[in-house]
Amino acid sequence: MISRKLMLPLLTMVVMTVAVTFTAGTAFAQASPAPVTGSSAQTAADPCSTLTSTTSGASSSSTAGYPDEGFDYTPPAPAPDPKPENPVTKSCEGGKIQIMVGNEQEFGKRIGNIIDVRVLILADDSVTIDFGTLQRGILNFDGSDRFKLAKDNPVTISKQQKDGKTLWTVDLRLQTYVPQPGVTFNLDLRYSNSFVPGTLKPEWKVLTTPDFLITRSNTVDNGEELKEGNMEPGQISLPWPTKGLLWGGIGLAGLCLMTPGVLWLLRRRPGRKLSANETAWLTFSEVFAEGESLGFHERHYRLMVDALKSYLGMGARTREEINILLQGDARHDTIVSAIQKIDLALYASKTVKSAKDLLSKEQVVELIAQIKKIVPRPE
């Protein structure tokens, strides 16, 4: 249905038109020529009708939209392209019939969208309008398929009568599939304001509404045939969290695949094994540097004795056991002296709180010199 925003100006225009028509009624009657009868009435020019003959009793040519006895319809010549207007108006039969066509929005429709259109017809009570063709779904008598009625509530017709005039309100719900930026809408109806001479049969004429151009936005390429358009693949842009997860998954999968190969390579070509003195000096270098800057504590002496016994291959043996096992070794006295100093420091740590009191400065210097002599420093 058309919104109230459009209904108000349309009804206002209709009321003004009725007032003007009523005011000019007397003058129009005085100025109108005398009624034409007979054959002259049949050939009189009519601005609303394209009827060629209605008195023969049979059609001389077939009618595409509404065949009926005594009703011969000849489609009018093609009109020039209309300009977009909303609403559009038309007057027929010397003002006895006035037509207005419009809607709320005349642009931006997509192909196949529902288009609401309102048709207002103000006619004298002497004019009969036949809506039977519209109720049967016929929009144009020439068989044009520019528009078709929607499936749900396609046609709503209402009327108001006052002071010898009738206002017909016709609300249409239309669809078009014509691939053009603008499509002209017309509605054909039958009307009669006289009878066939010598009968009580209405002399039907064709009432065609004014051209109402409905423009729309393109959904497909313009032309007579639907085109494929751009078939190139579109660029897909993933959000950065998705990219991070994707690359993380790829990296994890690659790591899982590479691990067996790396292990096999290490078995085939193992890395160089550190010598005993290199391993020992990894500990001595760290302990000596830290002890000289912060002082030698219990922890430092424990690290030194463990590294020294590991280098000598004595493991957890005591000083007495080492003394016996290394008899005859050229380094015997130096080794026993170094281990004795370390044992003295560890024993003192149980009773002395200060790290400076574990060994004297001279003892520490002598201990470091003995370790350097026992364990060769790697080059």
C-alpha positions in Angstrom: 0.0 0.0 0.0 1.1 3.6 -0.6 2.1 5.4 2.5 0.3 8.3 4.0 3.1 10.7 2.9 2.0 10.2 -0.8 -1.8 9.8 -0.1 -2.1 13.3 1.4 -0.8 15.3 -1.6 -2.6 13.0 -4.1 -6.0 13.4 -2.3 -5.3 17.2 -2.0 -4.8 17.4 -5.7 -8.0 15.4 -6.3 -10.1 17.6 -4.1 -8.7 20.7 -5.8 -9.5 19.1 -9.2 -13.1 18.4 -8.1 -13.5 21.9 -6.9 -12.2 23.3 -10.2 -14.4 20.9 -12.2 -17.6 21.9 -10.2 -16.8 25.6 -10.6 -16.3 25.3 -14.4 -19.2 23.0 -14.9 -21.7 25.6 -16.0 -19.3 27.4 -18.4 -18.2 24.0 -19.8 -21.8 23.1 -20.5 -22.4 26.4 -22.3 -19.3 26.1 -24.3 -19.7 22.5 -25.3 -21.1 21.8 -28.8 -24.3 20.0 -29.2 -24.2 16.2 -28.9 -23.2 14.4 -32.1 -25.4 11.4 -33.0 -25.4 8.7 -35.6 -22.4 7.9 -37.7 -20.7 11.2 -36.7 -20.7 10.1 -33.0 -18.9 6.9 -34.0 -16.0 8.7 -35.7 -15.7 11.7 -33.3 -12.2 12.1 -31.9 -11.7 11.0 -28.3 -8.6 11.9 -26.3 -8.9 8.8 -24.1 -10.0 6.1 -26.5 -8.2 4.2 -29.3 -11.5 2.5 -30.3 -12.0 2.1 -34.0 -15.5 0.8 -34.1 -18.1 -0.3 -31.6 -21.4 -0.4 -33.5 -20.7 -3.2 -35.9 -21.5 -5.9 -33.4 -18.3 -7.8 -34.0 -14.6 -7.1 -33.9 -12.8 -6.6 -37.2 -9.5 -7.5 -35.6 -8.5 -9.7 -32.7 -7.8 -8.1 -29.3 -4.7 -9.2 -27.4 -5.9 -8.4 -23.9 -9.7 -8.4 -23.8 -11.7 -9.8 -26.8 -15.4 -9.0 -26.6 -18.2 -8.6 -29.1 -18.5 -5.0 -30.2 -15.1 -4.1 -28.8 -12.3 -3.6 -31.4 -9.0 -2.4 -29.9 -6.2 -1.0 -32.0 -3.0 -0.4 -30.0 -1.8 3.2 -30.3 1.4 4.2 -32.0 4.5 4.1 -29.8 4.9 7.3 -27.7 8.3 9.0 -27.2 10.2 8.1 -24.1 8.6 9.7 -21.1 10.4 11.8 -18.5 10.3 10.7 -14.8 7.4 12.5 -13.1 5.6 11.6 -9.9 2.7 11.8 -10.0 1.5 12.0 -13.6 -2.0 13.3 -14.6 -4.4 13.0 -17.6 -7.9 14.4 -18.4 -10.4 12.8 -20.8 -13.9 13.4 -22.1 -13.7 17.1 -21.6 -12.9 16.8 -17.9 -15.4 14.1 -17.1 -12.6 11.7 -16.4 -9.4 12.8 -14.6 -6.6 10.4 -13.8 -3.6 10.5 -11.6 -0.8 7.9 -11.2 2.0 7.9 -8.7 3.8 6.1 -5.9 6.0 6.9 -2.9 9.3 6.2 -4.6 10.0 6.0 -8.3 13.7 5.0 -8.2 16.0 2.5 -6.6 13.9 -0.6 -7.4 15.6 -3.9 -8.2 14.5 -6.2 -10.9 11.7 -8.4 -9.6 11.0 -6.2 -6.6 7.5 -5.3 -5.5 6.5 -1.9 -6.8 3.5 -0.1 -5.2 1.5 2.1 -7.6 -1.7 4.1 -6.9 -4.1 5.1 -9.6 -6.8 7.7 -8.8 -9.7 8.1 -11.3 -12.2 10.9 -10.7 -15.2 10.4 -13.0 -18.7 11.8 -13.4 -21.5 9.4 -12.3 -22.5 9.3 -15.9 -19.3 7.4 -16.7 -19.1 3.7 -16.2 -15.7 2.1 -15.6 -15.2 -1.6 -15.9 -12.5 -3.1 -13.6 -13.3 -6.7 -14.7 -10.2 -6.9 -16.9 -7.9 -5.7 -14.1 -9.4 -8.2 -11.6 -8.7 -10.9 -14.1 -5.0 -9.8 -14.1 -5.0 -7.9 -17.4 -3.0 -4.7 -17.3 -2.7 -3.9 -21.0 -5.0 -4.9 -23.9 -2.1 -5.2 -26.3 -0.7 -8.1 -24.4 2.3 -6.3 -23.1 4.3 -8.1 -20.4 6.3 -5.2 -19.1 4.6 -5.5 -15.7 2.8 -8.3 -14.0 0.7 -8.3 -10.8 2.3 -9.7 -7.6 0.9 -12.9 -6.1 -0.1 -11.4 -2.7 -2.8 -8.7 -2.6 -2.1 -7.5 -6.1 -5.2 -5.3 -6.6 -7.2 -3.2 -4.1 -10.1 -1.1 -5.4 -12.1 1.4 -3.3 -14.5 4.2 -4.2 -16.0 7.4 -2.8 -19.1 9.1 -4.2 -20.1 12.8 -3.6 -21.9 15.5 -5.6 -22.3 13.5 -8.7 -18.7 12.3 -9.0 -17.0 9.1 -8.0 -13.4 8.8 -6.9 -11.9 5.4 -7.6 -8.7 4.5 -5.7 -6.8 1.6 -7.3 -3.7 0.3 -5.4 -1.5 -2.1 -7.4 1.4 -4.3 -6.4 3.6 -4.8 -9.5 6.7 -6.6 -10.6 8.9 -6.1 -13.7 11.7 -8.2 -15.1 12.5 -6.0 -18.1 16.3 -5.4 -18.0 16.2 -1.7 -18.6 16.9 1.3 -16.3 13.4 2.7 -16.8 10.1 0.9 -17.6 6.8 2.8 -18.5 3.7 1.7 -16.7 0.2 2.1 -18.2 -3.1 0.5 -17.2 -5.9 -0.1 -19.7 -9.5 -0.2 -18.6 -12.9 -0.1 -20.4 -15.2 2.8 -19.8 -18.5 4.1 -21.3 -20.3 7.3 -21.1 -23.0 6.5 -23.8 -24.9 3.6 -25.3 -24.8 2.0 -28.7 -27.5 3.8 -30.8 -30.9 2.1 -30.6 -29.7 -0.3 -27.7 -29.1 -0.2 -24.0 -25.7 -1.7 -24.5 -22.8 0.4 -23.2 -20.5 1.8 -25.9 -17.2 0.7 -24.5 -14.0 2.7 -25.1 -10.5 2.2 -23.9 -9.1 4.3 -21.0 -5.3 4.3 -20.8 -3.6 5.9 -17.9 -0.8 8.4 -18.5 2.8 7.2 -18.9 4.3 6.6 -15.5 8.0 6.0 -15.8 9.4 3.6 -13.1 13.2 3.7 -12.8 15.3 1.2 -11.0 18.9 0.3 -10.1 20.7 -2.2 -12.2 20.9 -5.7 -10.9 22.1 -7.2 -14.2 23.9 -5.8 -17.2 21.6 -3.7 -19.4 20.6 -5.3 -22.6 18.1 -7.7 -24.2 19.9 -10.7 -22.7 21.2 -11.5 -19.3 25.0 -11.4 -19.3 27.5 -13.3 -17.2 29.3 -10.2 -16.1 32.7 -10.3 -14.4 33.7 -14.0 -13.9 37.1 -13.3 -12.4 37.6 -14.8 -8.9 37.1 -12.3 -6.1 39.9 -11.4 -3.7 39.4 -13.0 -0.3 40.8 -11.1 2.7 41.0 -13.0 6.0 41.1 -11.2 9.4 44.4 -11.1 11.1 43.4 -13.6 13.9 42.5 -16.1 11.3 45.8 -15.5 9.4 47.7 -16.0 12.7 46.0 -19.3 13.4 46.5 -20.4 9.8 50.2 -19.7 9.8 50.6 -21.2 13.3 48.9 -24.4 12.1 51.1 -24.5 9.1 54.2 -24.0 11.2 53.2 -26.7 13.7 52.5 -29.2 10.9 55.9 -28.4 9.4 57.6 -28.9 12.8 55.9 -32.3 13.2 57.1 -33.3 9.7 60.6 -32.1 10.2 61.2 -33.6 13.7 61.7 -37.3 12.5 64.1 -36.0 9.8 66.1 -34.0 12.3 66.4 -36.9 14.7 67.5 -39.2 11.9 70.1 -36.7 10.8 71.4 -36.4 14.4 71.8 -40.1 14.6 73.6 -40.3 11.3 75.8 -37.3 12.1 75.8 -36.7 15.9 77.2 -33.4 17.2 80.6 -33.1 18.8 80.7 -34.4 22.4 82.2 -32.1 24.9 85.4 -33.3 26.6 85.5 -33.8 30.4 87.5 -30.6 31.0 85.2 -28.6 28.7 82.2 -29.8 30.7 83.9 -29.0 34.0 84.9 -25.5 32.9 81.3 -24.7 32.0 80.7 -24.8 35.7 84.0 -23.3 36.9 83.8 -20.3 34.6 80.3 -19.4 36.0 81.2 -20.0 39.6 84.5 -18.1 39.5 82.9 -15.1 37.9 80.0 -14.9 40.3 82.2 -15.6 43.4 84.6 -12.8 42.6 81.8 -10.3 42.3 79.4 -11.4 45.0 81.6 -13.6 47.2 81.9 -17.4 47.4 79.0 -19.1 49.3 78.2 -22.7 50.2 76.5 -23.2 46.8 79.6 -22.2 44.9 81.8 -24.7 46.8 79.3 -27.5 46.2 79.3 -26.8 42.5 83.1 -26.7 42.4 83.5 -30.1 44.2 80.9 -31.8 42.0 82.5 -30.5 38.8 86.0 -31.6 40.1 84.9 -35.1 41.1 83.0 -35.5 37.8 86.1 -34.6 35.8 88.2 -37.1 37.9 85.6 -39.7 37.4 85.2 -40.1 41.2 81.5 -39.3 41.4 80.3 -39.2 45.0 83.4 -40.7 46.6 84.8 -39.1 49.7 88.1 -37.3 50.2 89.6 -40.4 51.9 88.6 -42.7 49.1 90.0 -40.3 46.5 93.3 -40.1 48.5 93.6 -43.9 48.3 92.5 -44.3 44.7 94.8 -41.6 43.3 98.0 -42.9 45.0 100.8 -42.6 42.4 99.1 -39.8 40.4 101.3 -36.8 39.9 98.4 -34.6 40.8 97.6 -36.5 44.0 98.7 -33.9 46.5 97.1 -31.0 44.6 93.8 -32.8 44.3 93.6 -33.8 48.0 94.5 -30.3 49.1 91.8 -28.7 46.9 89.2 -31.1 48.1 90.2 -30.6 51.7 89.7 -26.8 51.3 86.3 -27.3 49.9 85.3 -29.7 52.7 86.5 -27.2 55.2 84.3 -24.5 53.7 81.3 -26.8 53.6 81.8 -27.7 57.2 82.2 -24.1 58.2 79.0 -23.1 56.5 77.0 -25.1 59.1 78.3 -22.8 61.9 79.4 -19.6 60.3 76.8 -17.1 58.9 79.1 -14.9 56.8 80.3 -16.2 53.5 83.6 -14.4 54.0 84.4 -16.6 57.0 84.2 -19.9 55.2 87.7 -19.6 53.7 90.2 -16.9 53.9 91.1 -14.8 50.9 94.4 -16.5 50.5 92.8 -20.0 50.7 90.3 -19.0 48.0 93.1 -17.8 45.7 95.0 -21.0 46.3 92.0 -23.2 45.7 91.3 -21.5 42.3 94.9 -22.0 41.3 94.9 -25.7 42.3 91.6 -26.3 40.2 93.2 -24.6 37.2 96.2 -26.8 37.6 94.2 -30.0 38.0 91.7 -29.3 35.1 93.3 -28.0 32.0 91.3 -25.0 30.6 90.0 -25.6 27.1 91.5 -23.4 24.4 
